[in-house]
Amino acid sequence: MYTMKKVGILGAGNVGQILAAGFIADGYDVMVGSRNGTRAAQVDEALGIDVAVDTFSVVAAWAELVVVAVKGSAAEGVVGDVAEHVKGKVVIDVTNPISDTAPVGGVLSFFTSFDNSLAEILQATAPGARIVKAWNSCPYKHMMHPDFETMPTMPICGNDAEARAEVAEIVSSFGWQVEDMGQLVAARAIEPLAMLISIPGYLRGDWDHVFSLMRK
């Protein structure tokens, strides 16, 4: 049974806010990190409650579980800065390697190739962390307790089986059917799901959908 309660969310944007709200609602002790630790008012206003906000390093050092929810292009630098603070800790990577290039026909551009993934880059940047990829393949407003007729599927992967099991339990508690895809190399396939899930959004403004893996 997962018992950790101190969750550090690195990132104070929309994704970080929705994840912070979800963890808080489920009874976790949450602290949100921003680069300068100065977005407390913005986060409090978005969540409607007082949430501790500090720098990435302070939050990473305090937390038992860390969630990386910054812009993909900033993720490597942020993880590198907190690498000493996340040794031995489970780190949930929800980022996507989205480039600054505008979508073409609704299709995002990535700054990685199919022979690498941002999750693997982050693991190399913080080799002591137990990184698990999750929550990157759905619109952010549906990350916590998604409300659909069919339970949606969240693929996860990571090199540490124990860490994957812990993250699977957490993600499952937030209303997802978890699909364990094994080692972190699977992020090379999982991250591009963000491209596919985003096409209806960029083409038609439709962000009310998720993936579900169906089996017989």
Steps between C-alpha positions, in 0.01 A plus 500: 500500500635841403550712814709802396328829574751775415471574127708766329366632169774661292305739280237762582322511164172337402632144525667559834189669636260221400731234643548696820123537538450127446762394752372751757141382456616144570671598824861542395727771642596701192757767422532662158830608352575782258833631378507795738241375748293811433172372352317431827221752436437362151488140623280586800257687276484214249442235767287707734710393799831593658785285366864523597713618205878513497794447267548173314792404723318564826193308384702206367697473824182511712294252299485123530354473149583749225294581191670677208235715333700775330520583131682223317777727376574603861478153655861391456631816664255481789572132567872566477470775760321272748684176420663483845162544669321220313749217552309186591163673460220411263473775239192508279582657164189647336688711245504481122789605272295755309703740287420867451398435139130554434289186439464399135154370416442468871813289549753612759875495439737332746864587565579132561515214250338157509837366618483694825247652737491790740443255787828324416678836480368591845607163641852555366498851647401369845626138504418459868131579447240228442325657203162378381321643196129569555221751434661635184247352258179681595366857503597652833144569619427125494811389689322461833179295533407506129124478447431272203265205444798268454795511736792656309844344476824656620818336370798523733861385480819516702815302568415434866219244535426602860468863398266404215283309745481801732409735217247250364324499836491879510378542142239227552371678810435803281264309272723344236552151367878469509693323227855417609718521189819392672839666468550871440587437136123462450475877544617521138154369409300655785614859453377521137148418626496866600515583130200281423286611794563866411392494135125546565587783738707693251266430208161545668561622854392160631692399813232279653640160415740240640645166393361164609667167425231240431554128553297184450 
